[in-house]
Amino acid sequence: MKKIILGIFALALATGAFAAETNSSPEQVEAKYTAAIEGRTADILKVLDLSDTNKAAKVHDIIIAQYRALNAWHGEYDAKLKALKSDTNAVAQIRASLKALHNDFLSRLAENLSPEQIEKVKDKLTYGKVQFTFNGYVSQYPNLSAENKNEILRLLKEAREEAMDGGSAGEKTAVFQRYKGKINNYLSKQGLHPGKSQPAQ
């Protein structure tokens, strides 16, 4: 469970930059981290605009808990994943534990939010990159078919699912960059290139 607030804090937090401040006590580091994730969570709740205060409190606690759980997971496993890069079985096992965190988070949200509201949470956790990137493709590739657009959106939402669990803003961005590569390959195979219309059928 990590990252947060706005601006630079969002980047620094998730990467553990707060902990790297040698002049800060553990209590100060924790206070900054707590303020950061509370700020990000308040941002999400503002978008959800829940009229039920009890439900809002539950969602608040679920999101805060996820930030902390992800922070703990990355703190424990990021270095191990790098060291075990060539051991695909070990990496898969570690990644499975992250997937379990992801699924549990979504299950708890589903007890309190509609599918549409959960989409908003996912978008806020990934800085609105799905719609922003999709709009970019629509602008760059004239005359995309409905099928093309659906495939682009499907891949971007797949990227969002993975990026939600990222350990930093940079890691989330890297996930979307990787998926943009997949999208570009897909469009190229369709005979589509930036600034060009679809080929005649």
C-alpha positions as CSV (number, residue, x, y, z in Angstrom):
1,M,0.0,0.0,0.0
2,K,2.0,2.9,-0.9
3,K,2.4,6.0,-3.0
4,I,0.4,9.1,-2.7
5,I,-0.3,12.8,-2.3
6,L,0.3,14.9,-5.3
7,G,3.1,16.1,-7.3
8,I,6.6,14.9,-6.3
9,F,5.4,13.3,-3.1
10,A,3.5,10.7,-5.1
11,L,6.7,9.7,-6.8
12,A,9.0,9.8,-3.8
13,L,6.7,8.0,-1.4
14,A,6.2,4.7,-3.2
15,T,9.9,4.3,-3.9
16,G,10.7,4.6,-0.3
17,A,12.3,8.0,-0.7
18,F,10.9,9.1,2.6
19,A,12.8,6.3,4.4
20,A,16.0,7.5,2.7
21,E,15.9,10.8,4.5
22,T,18.8,10.4,6.9
23,N,17.7,13.4,9.0
24,S,14.3,12.0,9.7
25,S,13.4,9.8,12.6
26,P,11.3,6.7,12.0
27,E,8.3,8.5,13.5
28,Q,8.8,11.4,11.1
29,V,9.1,9.1,8.2
30,E,5.9,7.3,9.2
31,A,4.1,10.6,9.7
32,K,5.0,11.8,6.2
33,Y,4.0,8.5,4.7
34,T,0.7,8.5,6.5
35,A,0.0,12.1,5.4
36,A,0.8,11.1,1.9
37,I,-1.5,8.1,1.6
38,E,-4.3,9.9,3.5
39,G,-4.0,12.7,0.9
40,R,-4.2,10.3,-2.0
41,T,-7.1,8.4,-0.4
42,A,-9.0,11.7,0.2
43,D,-8.5,12.4,-3.5
44,I,-10.1,9.1,-4.5
45,L,-13.0,9.6,-2.1
46,K,-13.6,13.0,-3.5
47,V,-14.1,11.5,-6.9
48,L,-16.4,8.8,-5.6
49,D,-18.5,11.4,-3.7
50,L,-20.1,8.8,-1.5
51,S,-23.2,10.1,0.4
52,D,-23.1,7.2,2.9
53,T,-20.6,8.2,5.5
54,N,-20.3,4.7,6.9
55,K,-19.5,3.3,3.4
56,A,-17.1,6.2,2.8
57,A,-15.2,5.3,6.0
58,K,-15.1,1.6,5.0
59,V,-13.7,2.5,1.5
60,H,-11.2,4.8,3.1
61,D,-9.9,2.0,5.4
62,I,-9.7,-0.5,2.5
63,I,-7.7,1.9,0.3
64,I,-5.3,2.9,3.1
65,A,-4.8,-0.8,4.0
66,Q,-4.0,-1.6,0.4
67,Y,-1.4,1.2,0.2
68,R,0.2,-0.2,3.3
69,A,0.0,-3.8,2.2
70,L,1.6,-3.0,-1.2
71,N,4.3,-0.9,0.5
72,A,5.1,-3.8,2.7
73,W,5.1,-6.3,-0.2
74,H,7.5,-4.2,-2.3
75,G,9.7,-3.6,0.7
76,E,10.0,-7.3,1.2
77,Y,10.2,-8.6,-2.4
78,D,11.5,-6.1,-4.8
79,A,15.1,-6.9,-4.1
80,K,14.4,-10.6,-4.1
81,L,12.7,-10.4,-7.5
82,K,15.8,-8.8,-9.0
83,A,18.1,-11.4,-7.4
84,L,15.9,-14.3,-8.6
85,K,15.2,-12.9,-12.1
86,S,16.5,-16.1,-13.7
87,D,14.5,-18.4,-11.4
88,T,11.1,-18.2,-13.1
89,N,9.4,-20.6,-10.7
90,A,10.5,-18.5,-7.7
91,V,9.5,-15.3,-9.4
92,A,6.1,-16.7,-10.3
93,Q,5.5,-17.7,-6.7
94,I,6.3,-14.3,-5.4
95,R,4.2,-12.6,-8.1
96,A,1.3,-14.9,-7.1
97,S,1.3,-13.3,-3.6
98,L,1.0,-9.9,-5.2
99,K,-1.9,-11.1,-7.3
100,A,-3.6,-12.3,-4.2
101,L,-3.3,-8.9,-2.6
102,H,-4.7,-7.4,-5.8
103,N,-7.7,-9.7,-5.9
104,D,-8.5,-9.3,-2.2
105,F,-8.4,-5.5,-2.6
106,L,-10.9,-5.6,-5.5
107,S,-13.2,-8.1,-3.6
108,R,-13.3,-5.8,-0.6
109,L,-14.1,-2.8,-2.8
110,A,-16.8,-4.7,-4.5
111,E,-18.6,-5.2,-1.2
112,N,-19.0,-1.4,-1.0
113,L,-18.8,0.0,-4.5
114,S,-20.4,-0.5,-7.9
115,P,-18.3,-1.7,-10.9
116,E,-18.4,1.9,-12.2
117,Q,-17.1,3.3,-8.9
118,I,-14.3,0.6,-8.8
119,E,-13.2,1.8,-12.3
120,K,-12.8,5.3,-10.8
121,V,-10.6,3.9,-8.0
122,K,-8.5,2.0,-10.5
123,D,-8.1,5.2,-12.7
124,K,-7.1,7.3,-9.7
125,L,-4.5,4.7,-8.6
126,T,-2.9,4.8,-12.0
127,Y,-3.1,8.6,-12.6
128,G,-5.8,8.4,-15.3
129,K,-3.4,6.8,-17.8
130,V,-6.0,4.6,-19.5
131,Q,-8.1,7.5,-20.8
132,F,-5.1,9.8,-21.4
133,T,-3.2,7.2,-23.5
134,F,-6.4,6.1,-25.3
135,N,-7.1,9.7,-26.3
136,G,-3.5,10.0,-27.6
137,Y,-4.0,7.0,-29.9
138,V,-7.3,8.2,-31.2
139,S,-5.6,11.5,-32.0
140,Q,-2.6,10.0,-33.6
141,Y,-4.3,7.3,-35.6
142,P,-7.1,8.7,-37.8
143,N,-10.1,6.5,-38.7
144,L,-9.5,3.8,-36.1
145,S,-12.3,1.2,-36.4
146,A,-14.5,0.4,-33.4
147,E,-12.6,-2.9,-33.2
148,N,-9.2,-1.2,-33.1
149,K,-10.4,1.1,-30.4
150,N,-11.8,-1.7,-28.3
151,E,-8.5,-3.6,-28.6
152,I,-6.5,-0.6,-27.6
153,L,-8.8,0.0,-24.6
154,R,-8.6,-3.7,-23.6
155,L,-4.9,-3.6,-23.5
156,L,-4.7,-0.3,-21.6
157,K,-7.1,-1.7,-19.0
158,E,-4.9,-4.8,-18.8
159,A,-2.0,-2.5,-18.2
160,R,-4.0,-0.7,-15.5
161,E,-4.6,-3.9,-13.6
162,E,-0.8,-4.5,-13.4
163,A,0.1,-0.9,-12.8
164,M,-2.2,-0.7,-9.8
165,D,0.2,-2.8,-7.9
166,G,3.3,-0.9,-8.9
167,G,5.8,0.2,-6.3
168,S,6.2,3.7,-7.6
169,A,4.9,6.2,-10.1
170,G,7.8,5.3,-12.3
171,E,7.0,1.6,-12.2
172,K,3.4,2.3,-13.1
173,T,4.5,4.4,-16.0
174,A,6.9,1.6,-17.1
175,V,3.9,-0.9,-17.2
176,F,2.0,1.4,-19.5
177,Q,5.0,2.0,-21.7
178,R,5.4,-1.8,-22.1
179,Y,1.7,-2.1,-23.1
180,K,2.1,0.8,-25.5
181,G,4.6,-1.3,-27.2
182,K,2.1,-4.1,-27.5
183,I,-0.5,-1.7,-28.9
184,N,1.9,-0.3,-31.4
185,N,2.7,-3.8,-32.6
186,Y,-1.0,-4.5,-32.9
187,L,-1.7,-1.4,-34.9
188,S,1.3,-2.0,-37.2
189,K,0.0,-5.5,-37.9
190,Q,-3.3,-3.9,-38.9
191,G,-1.4,-1.8,-41.4
192,L,-2.0,1.4,-39.3
193,H,0.6,4.0,-38.6
194,P,0.4,7.5,-36.9
195,G,-1.2,10.1,-39.1
196,K,-2.4,7.6,-41.7
197,S,-5.9,6.3,-42.4
198,Q,-6.8,2.7,-42.4
199,P,-5.9,0.7,-45.5
200,A,-8.7,-0.1,-47.9
201,Q,-10.5,-3.3,-47.1
